Amino acid sequence: MLSNRRYVSRMAYDFPSDKLDKFMLRLPEGMRAQIKAAAEQNDRSMNSEIVARLKLSFETDEVFEGVSRDDPLSMMRAGTKVMEATLKSFEKGVRLLEIEREKDEEGGGS
């Protein structure tokens, strides 16, 4: 009975995610567990983990677009761009964790 009420009450709301494109996906054995573990480690949903990884993959492809595999210098320059972008992302994450830690320390000291 309770589950029916939850379902009915959910239907009364219009969630933004309801308007997003949905896609059924078959995963190789064990990959769902990998995604779940990565999502937990990154403190996000499995869906957000998949989207973040796909986005990074496409961004990497864009950096290497038009770069000749026969030109090592161009490949290295493109790889450097990817590493710089990754480093910026890590630095942002570190800053966010530092802010979170400071808030926890302020809250714990009160």
Protein Blocks (a to p, Z undefined) as FASTA:
>chain_A
ZZmmmmmmmmmpccfklmpccddddddehklmmmmmmmmmnopafklmmmmmmmmmmmmm
mmmgoiafklmklmmmmmmmmmmmmmmmmmmmmmmmmmmmmmmmmmmmZZ
